[in-house]
Amino acid sequence: METLKRIWLFYYEGFTSMTPMGKTLWVIIIVKLIIMFAVLRLFFFKPALANYNTPEAKSHAVIENLTK
């Protein structure tokens, strides 16, 4: 438990003592990750197996696509 506390304090102190430029860069990184994983996934990457209702149909579709 002490190790987890030390790790938490390490990162907490690092982020609180960061310069304004570093904080701005982290905000940009977080916004980019949100865009990549949330927005792009919602609108462009549809679930490939959404059209199949049963587990058997899904497994058959996976086997067919892997053996092409």
CHARMM internal coordinates of N, CA and C (Angstrom, degrees):
IC EDIT
DIST 1 N 1 CA 1.4413
DIST 1 CA 1 C 1.5408
ANGL 1 N 1 CA 1 C 110.75
DIST 1 C 2 N 1.2968
ANGL 1 CA 1 C 2 N 115.60
DIHE 1 N 1 CA 1 C 2 N -37.07
DIST 2 N 2 CA 1.4684
ANGL 1 C 2 N 2 CA 120.26
DIHE 1 CA 1 C 2 N 2 CA 178.84
DIST 2 CA 2 C 1.5284
ANGL 2 N 2 CA 2 C 110.87
DIHE 1 C 2 N 2 CA 2 C -62.88
DIST 2 C 3 N 1.3256
ANGL 2 CA 2 C 3 N 116.44
DIHE 2 N 2 CA 2 C 3 N -35.63
DIST 3 N 3 CA 1.4616
ANGL 2 C 3 N 3 CA 120.29
DIHE 2 CA 2 C 3 N 3 CA 179.70
DIST 3 CA 3 C 1.5172
ANGL 3 N 3 CA 3 C 110.77
DIHE 2 C 3 N 3 CA 3 C -64.59
DIST 3 C 4 N 1.3337
ANGL 3 CA 3 C 4 N 116.96
DIHE 3 N 3 CA 3 C 4 N -43.22
DIST 4 N 4 CA 1.4651
ANGL 3 C 4 N 4 CA 120.28
DIHE 3 CA 3 C 4 N 4 CA 178.69
DIST 4 CA 4 C 1.5240
ANGL 4 N 4 CA 4 C 111.05
DIHE 3 C 4 N 4 CA 4 C -62.73
DIST 4 C 5 N 1.3192
ANGL 4 CA 4 C 5 N 116.44
DIHE 4 N 4 CA 4 C 5 N -38.90
DIST 5 N 5 CA 1.4607
ANGL 4 C 5 N 5 CA 120.42
DIHE 4 CA 4 C 5 N 5 CA 178.78
DIST 5 CA 5 C 1.5302
ANGL 5 N 5 CA 5 C 110.74
DIHE 4 C 5 N 5 CA 5 C -64.76
DIST 5 C 6 N 1.3180
ANGL 5 CA 5 C 6 N 116.37
DIHE 5 N 5 CA 5 C 6 N -40.88
DIST 6 N 6 CA 1.4634
ANGL 5 C 6 N 6 CA 120.15
DIHE 5 CA 5 C 6 N 6 CA 179.25
DIST 6 CA 6 C 1.5299
ANGL 6 N 6 CA 6 C 111.12
DIHE 5 C 6 N 6 CA 6 C -66.91
DIST 6 C 7 N 1.3252
ANGL 6 CA 6 C 7 N 117.08
DIHE 6 N 6 CA 6 C 7 N -38.88
DIST 7 N 7 CA 1.4656
ANGL 6 C 7 N 7 CA 120.42
DIHE 6 CA 6 C 7 N 7 CA 177.47
DIST 7 CA 7 C 1.5256
ANGL 7 N 7 CA 7 C 109.75
DIHE 6 C 7 N 7 CA 7 C -64.35
DIST 7 C 8 N 1.3312
ANGL 7 CA 7 C 8 N 116.94
DIHE 7 N 7 CA 7 C 8 N -45.56
DIST 8 N 8 CA 1.4689
ANGL 7 C 8 N 8 CA 121.30
DIHE 7 CA 7 C 8 N 8 CA 179.30
DIST 8 CA 8 C 1.5297
ANGL 8 N 8 CA 8 C 110.35
DIHE 7 C 8 N 8 CA 8 C -59.25
DIST 8 C 9 N 1.3188
ANGL 8 CA 8 C 9 N 117.27
DIHE 8 N 8 CA 8 C 9 N -46.68
DIST 9 N 9 CA 1.4597
ANGL 8 C 9 N 9 CA 120.65
DIHE 8 CA 8 C 9 N 9 CA -179.22
DIST 9 CA 9 C 1.5285
ANGL 9 N 9 CA 9 C 112.07
DIHE 8 C 9 N 9 CA 9 C -64.83
DIST 9 C 10 N 1.3173
ANGL 9 CA 9 C 10 N 116.78
DIHE 9 N 9 CA 9 C 10 N -35.37
DIST 10 N 10 CA 1.4583
ANGL 9 C 10 N 10 CA 121.26
DIHE 9 CA 9 C 10 N 10 CA 177.18
DIST 10 CA 10 C 1.5237
ANGL 10 N 10 CA 10 C 110.97
DIHE 9 C 10 N 10 CA 10 C -58.44
DIST 10 C 11 N 1.3350
ANGL 10 CA 10 C 11 N 115.99
DIHE 10 N 10 CA 10 C 11 N -51.28
DIST 11 N 11 CA 1.4610
ANGL 10 C 11 N 11 CA 119.90
DIHE 10 CA 10 C 11 N 11 CA -179.17
DIST 11 CA 11 C 1.5220
ANGL 11 N 11 CA 11 C 111.73
DIHE 10 C 11 N 11 CA 11 C -71.32
DIST 11 C 12 N 1.3185
ANGL 11 CA 11 C 12 N 117.94
DIHE 11 N 11 CA 11 C 12 N -38.60
DIST 12 N 12 CA 1.4633
ANGL 11 C 12 N 12 CA 121.50
DIHE 11 CA 11 C 12 N 12 CA -179.83
DIST 12 CA 12 C 1.5236
ANGL 12 N 12 CA 12 C 110.95
DIHE 11 C 12 N 12 CA 12 C -61.80
DIST 12 C 13 N 1.3140
ANGL 12 CA 12 C 13 N 116.47
DIHE 12 N 12 CA 12 C 13 N -47.74
DIST 13 N 13 CA 1.4648
ANGL 12 C 13 N 13 CA 120.01
DIHE 12 CA 12 C 13 N 13 CA 179.18
DIST 13 CA 13 C 1.5215
ANGL 13 N 13 CA 13 C 111.37
DIHE 12 C 13 N 13 CA 13 C -66.04
DIST 13 C 14 N 1.3171
ANGL 13 CA 13 C 14 N 116.96
DIHE 13 N 13 CA 13 C 14 N -35.09
DIST 14 N 14 CA 1.4594
ANGL 13 C 14 N 14 CA 120.33
DIHE 13 CA 13 C 14 N 14 CA 178.31
DIST 14 CA 14 C 1.5157
ANGL 14 N 14 CA 14 C 112.18
DIHE 13 C 14 N 14 CA 14 C -65.19
DIST 14 C 15 N 1.3237
ANGL 14 CA 14 C 15 N 116.91
DIHE 14 N 14 CA 14 C 15 N -42.22
DIST 15 N 15 CA 1.4569
ANGL 14 C 15 N 15 CA 119.65
DIHE 14 CA 14 C 15 N 15 CA -179.52
DIST 15 CA 15 C 1.5249
ANGL 15 N 15 CA 15 C 112.23
DIHE 14 C 15 N 15 CA 15 C -74.62
DIST 15 C 16 N 1.3270
ANGL 15 CA 15 C 16 N 117.84
DIHE 15 N 15 CA 15 C 16 N -33.71
DIST 16 N 16 CA 1.4618
ANGL 15 C 16 N 16 CA 118.73
DIHE 15 CA 15 C 16 N 16 CA -179.50
DIST 16 CA 16 C 1.5212
ANGL 16 N 16 CA 16 C 112.05
DIHE 15 C 16 N 16 CA 16 C -74.70
DIST 16 C 17 N 1.3113
ANGL 16 CA 16 C 17 N 118.42
DIHE 16 N 16 CA 16 C 17 N -27.41
DIST 17 N 17 CA 1.4660
ANGL 16 C 17 N 17 CA 120.30
DIHE 16 CA 16 C 17 N 17 CA 179.61
DIST 17 CA 17 C 1.5227
ANGL 17 N 17 CA 17 C 112.49
DIHE 16 C 17 N 17 CA 17 C -93.91
DIST 17 C 18 N 1.3199
ANGL 17 CA 17 C 18 N 117.16
DIHE 17 N 17 CA 17 C 18 N 12.81
DIST 18 N 18 CA 1.4543
ANGL 17 C 18 N 18 CA 121.58
DIHE 17 CA 17 C 18 N 18 CA -177.58
DIST 18 CA 18 C 1.5343
ANGL 18 N 18 CA 18 C 110.88
DIHE 17 C 18 N 18 CA 18 C -75.18
DIST 18 C 19 N 1.3104
ANGL 18 CA 18 C 19 N 116.56
DIHE 18 N 18 CA 18 C 19 N 149.72
DIST 19 N 19 CA 1.4607
ANGL 18 C 19 N 19 CA 121.41
DIHE 18 CA 18 C 19 N 19 CA 177.98
DIST 19 CA 19 C 1.5311
ANGL 19 N 19 CA 19 C 109.50
DIHE 18 C 19 N 19 CA 19 C -73.06
DIST 19 C 20 N 1.3225
ANGL 19 CA 19 C 20 N 117.40
DIHE 19 N 19 CA 19 C 20 N 162.23
DIST 20 N 20 CA 1.4755
ANGL 19 C 20 N 20 CA 119.36
DIHE 19 CA 19 C 20 N 20 CA 177.72
DIST 20 CA 20 C 1.5266
ANGL 20 N 20 CA 20 C 112.45
DIHE 19 C 20 N 20 CA 20 C -58.76
DIST 20 C 21 N 1.3211
ANGL 20 CA 20 C 21 N 117.55
DIHE 20 N 20 CA 20 C 21 N -34.88
DIST 21 N 21 CA 1.4699
ANGL 20 C 21 N 21 CA 120.18
DIHE 20 CA 20 C 21 N 21 CA 178.09
DIST 21 CA 21 C 1.5245
ANGL 21 N 21 CA 21 C 110.69
DIHE 20 C 21 N 21 CA 21 C -64.31
DIST 21 C 22 N 1.3197
ANGL 21 CA 21 C 22 N 117.47
DIHE 21 N 21 CA 21 C 22 N -41.64
DIST 22 N 22 CA 1.4599
ANGL 21 C 22 N 22 CA 120.82
DIHE 21 CA 21 C 22 N 22 CA 178.55
DIST 22 CA 22 C 1.5106
ANGL 22 N 22 CA 22 C 111.95
DIHE 21 C 22 N 22 CA 22 C -64.84
DIST 22 C 23 N 1.3296
ANGL 22 CA 22 C 23 N 116.92
DIHE 22 N 22 CA 22 C 23 N -40.52
DIST 23 N 23 CA 1.4708
ANGL 22 C 23 N 23 CA 120.22
DIHE 22 CA 22 C 23 N 23 CA 178.20
DIST 23 CA 23 C 1.5223
ANGL 23 N 23 CA 23 C 110.83
DIHE 22 C 23 N 23 CA 23 C -64.64
DIST 23 C 24 N 1.3266
ANGL 23 CA 23 C 24 N 117.32
DIHE 23 N 23 CA 23 C 24 N -39.02
DIST 24 N 24 CA 1.4585
ANGL 23 C 24 N 24 CA 121.24
DIHE 23 CA 23 C 24 N 24 CA 177.82
DIST 24 CA 24 C 1.5241
ANGL 24 N 24 CA 24 C 110.70
DIHE 23 C 24 N 24 CA 24 C -63.90
DIST 24 C 25 N 1.3115
ANGL 24 CA 24 C 25 N 116.61
DIHE 24 N 24 CA 24 C 25 N -41.83
DIST 25 N 25 CA 1.4628
ANGL 24 C 25 N 25 CA 119.63
DIHE 24 CA 24 C 25 N 25 CA 178.91
DIST 25 CA 25 C 1.5197
ANGL 25 N 25 CA 25 C 111.46
DIHE 24 C 25 N 25 CA 25 C -64.34
DIST 25 C 26 N 1.3373
ANGL 25 CA 25 C 26 N 118.07
DIHE 25 N 25 CA 25 C 26 N -39.10
DIST 26 N 26 CA 1.4589
ANGL 25 C 26 N 26 CA 120.57
DIHE 25 CA 25 C 26 N 26 CA 177.15
DIST 26 CA 26 C 1.5243
ANGL 26 N 26 CA 26 C 111.80
DIHE 25 C 26 N 26 CA 26 C -65.54
DIST 26 C 27 N 1.3270
ANGL 26 CA 26 C 27 N 117.26
DIHE 26 N 26 CA 26 C 27 N -36.49
DIST 27 N 27 CA 1.4735
ANGL 26 C 27 N 27 CA 120.28
DIHE 26 CA 26 C 27 N 27 CA 176.57
DIST 27 CA 27 C 1.5238
ANGL 27 N 27 CA 27 C 109.61
DIHE 26 C 27 N 27 CA 27 C -63.62
DIST 27 C 28 N 1.3122
ANGL 27 CA 27 C 28 N 117.65
DIHE 27 N 27 CA 27 C 28 N -42.47
DIST 28 N 28 CA 1.4624
ANGL 27 C 28 N 28 CA 121.20
DIHE 27 CA 27 C 28 N 28 CA 178.22
DIST 28 CA 28 C 1.5196
ANGL 28 N 28 CA 28 C 110.50
DIHE 27 C 28 N 28 CA 28 C -62.34
DIST 28 C 29 N 1.3188
ANGL 28 CA 28 C 29 N 117.57
DIHE 28 N 28 CA 28 C 29 N -43.40
DIST 29 N 29 CA 1.4669
ANGL 28 C 29 N 29 CA 121.17
DIHE 28 CA 28 C 29 N 29 CA 179.26
DIST 29 CA 29 C 1.5211
ANGL 29 N 29 CA 29 C 110.70
DIHE 28 C 29 N 29 CA 29 C -62.01
DIST 29 C 30 N 1.3143
ANGL 29 CA 29 C 30 N 117.67
DIHE 29 N 29 CA 29 C 30 N -44.26
DIST 30 N 30 CA 1.4752
ANGL 29 C 30 N 30 CA 121.02
DIHE 29 CA 29 C 30 N 30 CA -178.68
DIST 30 CA 30 C 1.5202
ANGL 30 N 30 CA 30 C 110.66
DIHE 29 C 30 N 30 CA 30 C -65.83
DIST 30 C 31 N 1.3271
ANGL 30 CA 30 C 31 N 117.82
DIHE 30 N 30 CA 30 C 31 N -41.23
DIST 31 N 31 CA 1.4662
ANGL 30 C 31 N 31 CA 120.88
DIHE 30 CA 30 C 31 N 31 CA 178.21
DIST 31 CA 31 C 1.5223
ANGL 31 N 31 CA 31 C 110.41
DIHE 30 C 31 N 31 CA 31 C -63.15
DIST 31 C 32 N 1.3232
ANGL 31 CA 31 C 32 N 117.14
DIHE 31 N 31 CA 31 C 32 N -42.53
DIST 32 N 32 CA 1.4656
ANGL 31 C 32 N 32 CA 120.13
DIHE 31 CA 31 C 32 N 32 CA 178.30
DIST 32 CA 32 C 1.5262
ANGL 32 N 32 CA 32 C 111.43
DIHE 31 C 32 N 32 CA 32 C -62.43
DIST 32 C 33 N 1.3267
ANGL 32 CA 32 C 33 N 117.47
DIHE 32 N 32 CA 32 C 33 N -41.12
DIST 33 N 33 CA 1.4642
ANGL 32 C 33 N 33 CA 120.08
DIHE 32 CA 32 C 33 N 33 CA 178.75
DIST 33 CA 33 C 1.5241
ANGL 33 N 33 CA 33 C 111.53
DIHE 32 C 33 N 33 CA 33 C -65.26
DIST 33 C 34 N 1.3188
ANGL 33 CA 33 C 34 N 116.81
DIHE 33 N 33 CA 33 C 34 N -40.13
DIST 34 N 34 CA 1.4635
ANGL 33 C 34 N 34 CA 119.89
DIHE 33 CA 33 C 34 N 34 CA 177.38
DIST 34 CA 34 C 1.5227
ANGL 34 N 34 CA 34 C 110.32
DIHE 33 C 34 N 34 CA 34 C -62.27
DIST 34 C 35 N 1.3099
ANGL 34 CA 34 C 35 N 117.00
DIHE 34 N 34 CA 34 C 35 N -43.23
DIST 35 N 35 CA 1.4635
ANGL 34 C 35 N 35 CA 120.29
DIHE 34 CA 34 C 35 N 35 CA 178.51
DIST 35 CA 35 C 1.5137
ANGL 35 N 35 CA 35 C 110.46
DIHE 34 C 35 N 35 CA 35 C -63.48
DIST 35 C 36 N 1.3265
ANGL 35 CA 35 C 36 N 116.96
DIHE 35 N 35 CA 35 C 36 N -46.07
DIST 36 N 36 CA 1.4640
ANGL 35 C 36 N 36 CA 119.43
DIHE 35 CA 35 C 36 N 36 CA -177.07
DIST 36 CA 36 C 1.5161
ANGL 36 N 36 CA 36 C 112.25
DIHE 35 C 36 N 36 CA 36 C -63.83
DIST 36 C 37 N 1.3284
ANGL 36 CA 36 C 37 N 117.36
DIHE 36 N 36 CA 36 C 37 N -48.09
DIST 37 N 37 CA 1.4540
ANGL 36 C 37 N 37 CA 119.56
DIHE 36 CA 36 C 37 N 37 CA -171.85
DIST 37 CA 37 C 1.5173
ANGL 37 N 37 CA 37 C 113.90
DIHE 36 C 37 N 37 CA 37 C -87.86
DIST 37 C 38 N 1.3038
ANGL 37 CA 37 C 38 N 118.96
DIHE 37 N 37 CA 37 C 38 N -30.44
DIST 38 N 38 CA 1.4612
ANGL 37 C 38 N 38 CA 120.23
DIHE 37 CA 37 C 38 N 38 CA -176.86
DIST 38 CA 38 C 1.5191
ANGL 38 N 38 CA 38 C 111.74
DIHE 37 C 38 N 38 CA 38 C -93.71
DIST 38 C 39 N 1.3105
ANGL 38 CA 38 C 39 N 116.92
DIHE 38 N 38 CA 38 C 39 N -59.33
DIST 39 N 39 CA 1.4628
ANGL 38 C 39 N 39 CA 120.66
DIHE 38 CA 38 C 39 N 39 CA -173.25
DIST 39 CA 39 C 1.5244
ANGL 39 N 39 CA 39 C 111.42
DIHE 38 C 39 N 39 CA 39 C -68.40
DIST 39 C 40 N 1.3143
ANGL 39 CA 39 C 40 N 117.49
DIHE 39 N 39 CA 39 C 40 N -49.80
DIST 40 N 40 CA 1.4638
ANGL 39 C 40 N 40 CA 119.26
DIHE 39 CA 39 C 40 N 40 CA -178.73
DIST 40 CA 40 C 1.5173
ANGL 40 N 40 CA 40 C 111.86
DIHE 39 C 40 N 40 CA 40 C -62.96
DIST 40 C 41 N 1.3171
ANGL 40 CA 40 C 41 N 117.16
DIHE 40 N 40 CA 40 C 41 N -39.45
DIST 41 N 41 CA 1.4636
ANGL 40 C 41 N 41 CA 119.95
DIHE 40 CA 40 C 41 N 41 CA -179.90
DIST 41 CA 41 C 1.5167
ANGL 41 N 41 CA 41 C 111.30
DIHE 40 C 41 N 41 CA 41 C -66.34
DIST 41 C 42 N 1.3172
ANGL 41 CA 41 C 42 N 116.98
DIHE 41 N 41 CA 41 C 42 N -39.27
DIST 42 N 42 CA 1.4593
ANGL 41 C 42 N 42 CA 120.09
DIHE 41 CA 41 C 42 N 42 CA -178.66
DIST 42 CA 42 C 1.5245
ANGL 42 N 42 CA 42 C 112.59
DIHE 41 C 42 N 42 CA 42 C -66.53
DIST 42 C 43 N 1.3280
ANGL 42 CA 42 C 43 N 116.91
DIHE 42 N 42 CA 42 C 43 N -40.86
DIST 43 N 43 CA 1.4476
ANGL 42 C 43 N 43 CA 119.54
DIHE 42 CA 42 C 43 N 43 CA -171.76
DIST 43 CA 43 C 1.5268
ANGL 43 N 43 CA 43 C 115.41
DIHE 42 C 43 N 43 CA 43 C -99.10
DIST 43 C 44 N 1.3117
ANGL 43 CA 43 C 44 N 118.28
DIHE 43 N 43 CA 43 C 44 N -26.23
DIST 44 N 44 CA 1.4573
ANGL 43 C 44 N 44 CA 119.11
DIHE 43 CA 43 C 44 N 44 CA -172.60
DIST 44 CA 44 C 1.5199
ANGL 44 N 44 CA 44 C 114.69
DIHE 43 C 44 N 44 CA 44 C -113.46
DIST 44 C 45 N 1.3125
ANGL 44 CA 44 C 45 N 118.74
DIHE 44 N 44 CA 44 C 45 N -27.51
DIST 45 N 45 CA 1.4509
ANGL 44 C 45 N 45 CA 120.66
DIHE 44 CA 44 C 45 N 45 CA -175.95
DIST 45 CA 45 C 1.5101
ANGL 45 N 45 CA 45 C 109.75
DIHE 44 C 45 N 45 CA 45 C -108.65
DIST 45 C 46 N 1.3105
ANGL 45 CA 45 C 46 N 116.11
DIHE 45 N 45 CA 45 C 46 N 92.02
DIST 46 N 46 CA 1.4525
ANGL 45 C 46 N 46 CA 121.43
DIHE 45 CA 45 C 46 N 46 CA 178.50
DIST 46 CA 46 C 1.5337
ANGL 46 N 46 CA 46 C 109.02
DIHE 45 C 46 N 46 CA 46 C -79.33
DIST 46 C 47 N 1.3137
ANGL 46 CA 46 C 47 N 117.47
DIHE 46 N 46 CA 46 C 47 N 147.58
DIST 47 N 47 CA 1.4635
ANGL 46 C 47 N 47 CA 119.47
DIHE 46 CA 46 C 47 N 47 CA 177.54
DIST 47 CA 47 C 1.5333
ANGL 47 N 47 CA 47 C 110.99
DIHE 46 C 47 N 47 CA 47 C -60.85
DIST 47 C 48 N 1.3076
ANGL 47 CA 47 C 48 N 115.81
DIHE 47 N 47 CA 47 C 48 N 128.61
DIST 48 N 48 CA 1.4632
ANGL 47 C 48 N 48 CA 120.52
DIHE 47 CA 47 C 48 N 48 CA -174.77
DIST 48 CA 48 C 1.5183
ANGL 48 N 48 CA 48 C 112.31
DIHE 47 C 48 N 48 CA 48 C -69.39
DIST 48 C 49 N 1.3100
ANGL 48 CA 48 C 49 N 118.14
DIHE 48 N 48 CA 48 C 49 N -28.39
DIST 49 N 49 CA 1.4614
ANGL 48 C 49 N 49 CA 121.31
DIHE 48 CA 48 C 49 N 49 CA -175.92
DIST 49 CA 49 C 1.5193
ANGL 49 N 49 CA 49 C 112.71
DIHE 48 C 49 N 49 CA 49 C -104.39
DIST 49 C 50 N 1.3186
ANGL 49 CA 49 C 50 N 118.11
DIHE 49 N 49 CA 49 C 50 N 19.78
DIST 50 N 50 CA 1.4659
ANGL 49 C 50 N 50 CA 120.73
DIHE 49 CA 49 C 50 N 50 CA -177.25
DIST 50 CA 50 C 1.5263
ANGL 50 N 50 CA 50 C 112.31
DIHE 49 C 50 N 50 CA 50 C -70.11
DIST 50 C 51 N 1.3299
ANGL 50 CA 50 C 51 N 117.46
DIHE 50 N 50 CA 50 C 51 N -23.16
DIST 51 N 51 CA 1.4568
ANGL 50 C 51 N 51 CA 120.13
DIHE 50 CA 50 C 51 N 51 CA -176.98
DIST 51 CA 51 C 1.5258
ANGL 51 N 51 CA 51 C 112.81
DIHE 50 C 51 N 51 CA 51 C -82.07
DIST 51 C 52 N 1.3181
ANGL 51 CA 51 C 52 N 117.31
DIHE 51 N 51 CA 51 C 52 N -8.97
DIST 52 N 52 CA 1.4583
ANGL 51 C 52 N 52 CA 121.14
DIHE 51 CA 51 C 52 N 52 CA -177.07
DIST 52 CA 52 C 1.5267
ANGL 52 N 52 CA 52 C 109.54
DIHE 51 C 52 N 52 CA 52 C -102.64
DIST 52 C 53 N 1.3392
ANGL 52 CA 52 C 53 N 115.79
DIHE 52 N 52 CA 52 C 53 N 133.13
DIST 53 N 53 CA 1.4624
ANGL 52 C 53 N 53 CA 119.94
DIHE 52 CA 52 C 53 N 53 CA -173.47
DIST 53 CA 53 C 1.5242
ANGL 53 N 53 CA 53 C 113.64
DIHE 52 C 53 N 53 CA 53 C -92.16
DIST 53 C 54 N 1.3051
ANGL 53 CA 53 C 54 N 117.54
DIHE 53 N 53 CA 53 C 54 N -37.18
DIST 54 N 54 CA 1.4571
ANGL 53 C 54 N 54 CA 120.13
DIHE 53 CA 53 C 54 N 54 CA -174.32
DIST 54 CA 54 C 1.5318
ANGL 54 N 54 CA 54 C 110.54
DIHE 53 C 54 N 54 CA 54 C -104.15
DIST 54 C 55 N 1.3123
ANGL 54 CA 54 C 55 N 116.65
DIHE 54 N 54 CA 54 C 55 N 156.74
DIST 55 N 55 CA 1.4750
ANGL 54 C 55 N 55 CA 119.27
DIHE 54 CA 54 C 55 N 55 CA 176.40
DIST 55 CA 55 C 1.5249
ANGL 55 N 55 CA 55 C 112.52
DIHE 54 C 55 N 55 CA 55 C -62.34
DIST 55 C 56 N 1.3184
ANGL 55 CA 55 C 56 N 116.26
DIHE 55 N 55 CA 55 C 56 N -32.22
DIST 56 N 56 CA 1.4643
ANGL 55 C 56 N 56 CA 119.52
DIHE 55 CA 55 C 56 N 56 CA 178.99
DIST 56 CA 56 C 1.5249
ANGL 56 N 56 CA 56 C 110.75
DIHE 55 C 56 N 56 CA 56 C -66.11
DIST 56 C 57 N 1.3203
ANGL 56 CA 56 C 57 N 116.99
DIHE 56 N 56 CA 56 C 57 N -41.61
DIST 57 N 57 CA 1.4651
ANGL 56 C 57 N 57 CA 120.72
DIHE 56 CA 56 C 57 N 57 CA 179.15
DIST 57 CA 57 C 1.5244
ANGL 57 N 57 CA 57 C 110.47
DIHE 56 C 57 N 57 CA 57 C -66.46
DIST 57 C 58 N 1.3239
ANGL 57 CA 57 C 58 N 116.32
DIHE 57 N 57 CA 57 C 58 N -38.51
DIST 58 N 58 CA 1.4610
ANGL 57 C 58 N 58 CA 119.94
DIHE 57 CA 57 C 58 N 58 CA 178.26
DIST 58 CA 58 C 1.5212
ANGL 58 N 58 CA 58 C 111.19
DIHE 57 C 58 N 58 CA 58 C -65.21
DIST 58 C 59 N 1.3359
ANGL 58 CA 58 C 59 N 116.77
DIHE 58 N 58 CA 58 C 59 N -43.95
DIST 59 N 59 CA 1.4638
ANGL 58 C 59 N 59 CA 119.19
DIHE 58 CA 58 C 59 N 59 CA -179.62
DIST 59 CA 59 C 1.5254
ANGL 59 N 59 CA 59 C 110.89
DIHE 58 C 59 N 59 CA 59 C -66.56
DIST 59 C 60 N 1.3206
ANGL 59 CA 59 C 60 N 117.10
DIHE 59 N 59 CA 59 C 60 N -36.68
DIST 60 N 60 CA 1.4636
ANGL 59 C 60 N 60 CA 120.39
DIHE 59 CA 59 C 60 N 60 CA 177.46
DIST 60 CA 60 C 1.5327
ANGL 60 N 60 CA 60 C 110.48
DIHE 59 C 60 N 60 CA 60 C -64.46
DIST 60 C 61 N 1.3232
ANGL 60 CA 60 C 61 N 117.22
DIHE 60 N 60 CA 60 C 61 N -41.64
DIST 61 N 61 CA 1.4625
ANGL 60 C 61 N 61 CA 120.61
DIHE 60 CA 60 C 61 N 61 CA 178.75
DIST 61 CA 61 C 1.5220
ANGL 61 N 61 CA 61 C 111.06
DIHE 60 C 61 N 61 CA 61 C -64.11
DIST 61 C 62 N 1.3267
ANGL 61 CA 61 C 62 N 117.60
DIHE 61 N 61 CA 61 C 62 N -39.88
DIST 62 N 62 CA 1.4632
ANGL 61 C 62 N 62 CA 120.82
DIHE 61 CA 61 C 62 N 62 CA 178.66
DIST 62 CA 62 C 1.5239
ANGL 62 N 62 CA 62 C 110.23
DIHE 61 C 62 N 62 CA 62 C -64.79
DIST 62 C 63 N 1.3249
ANGL 62 CA 62 C 63 N 116.93
DIHE 62 N 62 CA 62 C 63 N -43.98
DIST 63 N 63 CA 1.4673
ANGL 62 C 63 N 63 CA 120.15
DIHE 62 CA 62 C 63 N 63 CA 179.33
DIST 63 CA 63 C 1.5126
ANGL 63 N 63 CA 63 C 111.26
DIHE 62 C 63 N 63 CA 63 C -62.97
DIST 63 C 64 N 1.3198
ANGL 63 CA 63 C 64 N 116.81
DIHE 63 N 63 CA 63 C 64 N -41.36
DIST 64 N 64 CA 1.4755
ANGL 63 C 64 N 64 CA 120.23
DIHE 63 CA 63 C 64 N 64 CA 179.42
DIST 64 CA 64 C 1.5244
ANGL 64 N 64 CA 64 C 111.30
DIHE 63 C 64 N 64 CA 64 C -63.46
DIST 64 C 65 N 1.3234
ANGL 64 CA 64 C 65 N 117.00
DIHE 64 N 64 CA 64 C 65 N -41.36
DIST 65 N 65 CA 1.4722
ANGL 64 C 65 N 65 CA 119.56
DIHE 64 CA 64 C 65 N 65 CA -179.19
DIST 65 CA 65 C 1.5136
ANGL 65 N 65 CA 65 C 112.48
DIHE 64 C 65 N 65 CA 65 C -72.93
DIST 65 C 66 N 1.3261
ANGL 65 CA 65 C 66 N 117.90
DIHE 65 N 65 CA 65 C 66 N -29.80
DIST 66 N 66 CA 1.4543
ANGL 65 C 66 N 66 CA 120.07
DIHE 65 CA 65 C 66 N 66 CA 179.27
DIST 66 CA 66 C 1.5254
ANGL 66 N 66 CA 66 C 112.52
DIHE 65 C 66 N 66 CA 66 C -76.90
DIST 66 C 67 N 1.3154
ANGL 66 CA 66 C 67 N 117.46
DIHE 66 N 66 CA 66 C 67 N -28.45
DIST 67 N 67 CA 1.4611
ANGL 66 C 67 N 67 CA 119.99
DIHE 66 CA 66 C 67 N 67 CA -175.78
DIST 67 CA 67 C 1.5248
ANGL 67 N 67 CA 67 C 112.86
DIHE 66 C 67 N 67 CA 67 C -96.10
DIST 67 C 68 N 1.3024
ANGL 67 CA 67 C 68 N 118.07
DIHE 67 N 67 CA 67 C 68 N 6.00
DIST 68 N 68 CA 1.4801
ANGL 67 C 68 N 68 CA 119.74
DIHE 67 CA 67 C 68 N 68 CA 178.52
DIST 68 CA 68 C 1.5034
ANGL 68 N 68 CA 68 C 110.41
DIHE 67 C 68 N 68 CA 68 C -71.91
END
COOR INIT
IC SEED 1 N 1 CA 1 C
IC BUILD
